[in-house]
């Protein structure tokens, strides 16, 4: 298949979507940089990508380590920013049990990865791409960005932040040769998805999601939102008065 980017960075490459994206882009002439926390998974993934003809490098890095992240980003800058950076790393939490709130230490850890680290990567690479006059950044948001879910308020808020940041960044960099896209998946089969409370309608497997993301990025869609029935429903839900949308969420089984 024809690839639109020769040098591709994928963060969170050890997760289900990250692995599927790496294999989706792996092809002769493509150089992959795969970031994740689990070195054994990264090595296995790199081997699978190289079997498809790609060149693959790994970066075992915890994005909550600010100094390590800064050092890694500086090293990427010394080489050259990637043609495409898919900022995919993310975590999810929920309340330990019904009737309880989230644990604050867990909230801080989630915000560190989902918001601060993601924005730091997009900012650093965006500045380098701006100076080069070319590049593409994809930020992994979620359907939960449209309307927060009662059982996962911090996750919902973090994905809403990335949606707003990515859309604003797209406008800010549009005249400078840098494309920015916001990816808004629904439920994608993974351990993280399985751990989320509530129903999971229209769930997709990771390979299908990766194909949709690649097509959307190739077309430079501002929002890559899927699957259709769920994204339409979430978009409509976001336009309703909060009291009414809250009652609908409880009726659908998304209570806290």
Beta strands, then each sheet from edge to edge (+ up, - down):
strand 1: 7-10
strand 2: 31-36
strand 3: 55-60
strand 4: 84-87
strand 5: 135-140
strand 6: 178-185
strand 7: 223-226
sheet 1: 3+ 2+ 1+ 4+ 5+ 6+ 7+
end
